Amino acid sequence: MVYASRFLRTAHPAMQGPDVSEVQSQLKELGYYSGVIDGVYRSTVAEAVQSFQASRRLPADGIVGPDTWCELQRSWGEVSKASAQQGITILVDVDQRQLTYTAPGSEMKTYPIAVGKKRTPTPLGNWHIVQKTLNPGGPFGTRWMRLSVPWGGYGIHGCVYNRKLQESPSIRATK
């Protein structure tokens, strides 16, 4: 899944999908969009994108291309870093296929996980959760937490939801 590889723009019929919902959610969180999050790229979304682009000194064309995706990622990361400083972490051990959740004052918890496919491997590195979606649709289960990986739409997803993950922890994926 690499939703960030398509350019989002106004079109007829309107572009739709979870990538549009992600843009709407993040622009809303950042204060640029006040409309409904419905996954449809309307003129109101394009106007919010233009405002965001202008504030980041990008060409304000209303098209979410690679530069705008990267700047959105950077902005989403800034929002989540404050929560990560609270000491909440998730360690993803790709080889052991385990996710370990730790938070100050809480018991460490370990969960079995599946990892990326050969074509879309789990990205190794230090990441932040930059977006959370309830019922994202498709094969992702009932929860989606997008990671700050700048080259694609990677995330933690499934059916189990831990209320303690309301904060955006830092993520470390390792072998």
Secondary structure in CASP SS format (residue, H / E / C, confidence):
PFRMAT SS
TARGET T0000
AUTHOR 0000-0000-0000
METHOD secondary structure of the structure
MODEL  1
M C 1.00
V C 1.00
Y H 1.00
A H 1.00
S H 1.00
R C 1.00
F C 1.00
L E 1.00
R C 1.00
T C 1.00
A C 1.00
H C 1.00
P C 1.00
A C 1.00
M C 1.00
Q E 1.00
G C 1.00
P H 1.00
D H 1.00
V H 1.00
S H 1.00
E H 1.00
V H 1.00
Q H 1.00
S H 1.00
Q H 1.00
L H 1.00
K H 1.00
E H 1.00
L C 1.00
G C 1.00
Y C 1.00
Y C 1.00
S C 1.00
G C 1.00
V C 1.00
I C 1.00
D C 1.00
G C 1.00
V E 1.00
Y C 1.00
R C 1.00
S H 1.00
T H 1.00
V H 1.00
A H 1.00
E H 1.00
A H 1.00
V H 1.00
Q H 1.00
S H 1.00
F H 1.00
Q H 1.00
A H 1.00
S H 1.00
R C 1.00
R C 1.00
L C 1.00
P C 1.00
A C 1.00
D C 1.00
G C 1.00
I C 1.00
V E 1.00
G C 1.00
P H 1.00
D H 1.00
T H 1.00
W H 1.00
C H 1.00
E H 1.00
L H 1.00
Q H 1.00
R H 1.00
S H 1.00
W H 1.00
G H 1.00
E H 1.00
V H 1.00
S H 1.00
K H 1.00
A H 1.00
S H 1.00
A H 1.00
Q C 1.00
Q C 1.00
G C 1.00
I C 1.00
T E 1.00
I E 1.00
L E 1.00
V E 1.00
D E 1.00
V C 1.00
D C 1.00
Q C 1.00
R C 1.00
Q E 1.00
L E 1.00
T E 1.00
Y E 1.00
T E 1.00
A C 1.00
P C 1.00
G C 1.00
S C 1.00
E C 1.00
M C 1.00
K E 1.00
T E 1.00
Y E 1.00
P E 1.00
I C 1.00
A C 1.00
V C 1.00
G C 1.00
K C 1.00
K C 1.00
R C 1.00
T C 1.00
P C 1.00
T C 1.00
P C 1.00
L C 1.00
G E 1.00
N E 1.00
W E 1.00
H E 1.00
I E 1.00
V E 1.00
Q E 1.00
K E 1.00
T E 1.00
L E 1.00
N C 1.00
P C 1.00
G C 1.00
G H 1.00
P H 1.00
F H 1.00
G E 1.00
T C 1.00
R E 1.00
W E 1.00
M E 1.00
R E 1.00
L E 1.00
S C 1.00
V C 1.00
P C 1.00
W C 1.00
G C 1.00
G C 1.00
Y C 1.00
G E 1.00
I E 1.00
H E 1.00
G E 1.00
C C 1.00
V C 1.00
Y C 1.00
N C 1.00
R H 1.00
K H 1.00
L H 1.00
Q H 1.00
E C 1.00
S C 1.00
P C 1.00
S E 1.00
I E 1.00
R E 1.00
A E 1.00
T E 1.00
K C 1.00
END
